[in-house]
Amino acid sequence: MNIRIKTIILILFLAFNTGCSFFYKDSSKELFNKLNREIIVNFSKAISNDPDNFLFYFERGRANHDYGDYLGAIKDFKNSLRINPDSKVMFSLANTKYAYGDYKGAIKDFEKLVLRKELNDQVFYNIASAHLILLDYERAIDYYTKFIEYDKDEENAYLNRGNAKFKNSDFSGASKDYEKFLHINKSSYVVLNNLGVSKFKLGKYRSALKDFEKSLKQNSRNYSTLYNKSMTHFKLKEYKKACNDLEKSIKLGKEVFKEEYSKICI
């Protein structure tokens, strides 16, 4: 039996045979942390007995990652790769660097998997997301597109690619991606707002208004959408409607719109 599974079974056995005390006292997160601490201790002992077993470093690295010790996990995954350059371990190393905030390092490791042609769709998605965080919109778009070739039903890939296109001033492309997202998930007032803003940028004011109205039906207290709707009415010279929406935004506590209101409405 896998040593990781043995460890978890042992901990659960001990818990139930001590009256399940820590099951009731601790939250699920605390229990999860206790399990991972025990796994780390057990694999540390295993490594002492067999320091050349790459799986022991890998499993301890996984536990360190889950426990939130990303630097410890990175060290374990590197030790595991030193013994055996396994793709699964390399993927875990890249994921941990991403979680730690080392996006450039994560991209390098993910791209090693691309060069090996040992791919799964998640590699492309994670590379794309790292590039998006680093504001490299062209590469983000490229890798989200590669991911979508694998999985055409992942709504967040369209959302993120749409956001990257928007930041890259491709408002037409952004609109298409937001529409694809909404074809899968119709209940996102945020994406409806984003779609409206993209159409606003394209000068499609009437169509933008429809999207802002749909967004507000789902969340009537979203002052950002109210503001965007107001500016759209202003572009259409519908000043009374523009002022009504600005006034609603201010009533929701967005005092910063008062200056805009005084310029347009007073």
ABEGO torsion letter per residue (X at the ends): XBAAAAAAAAAAAAAAAAGGAAAAABBAAAAAAAAAAAAAAAAAAAAAABAABAAAAAAAAAAAAAAGBAAAAAAAAAAAAAABBBAAAAAAAAAAAAAAGBAAAAAAAAAAAAAAGBBBAAAAAAAAAAAAAAGBAAAAAAAAAAAAAABAABAAAAAAAAAAAAAAGBAAAAAAAAAAAAAABAABAAAAAAAAAAAAAAGBAAAAAAAAAAAAAABAABAAAAAAAAAAAAAAGBAAAAAAAAAAAAAAGBAAAAAAAAAAAX
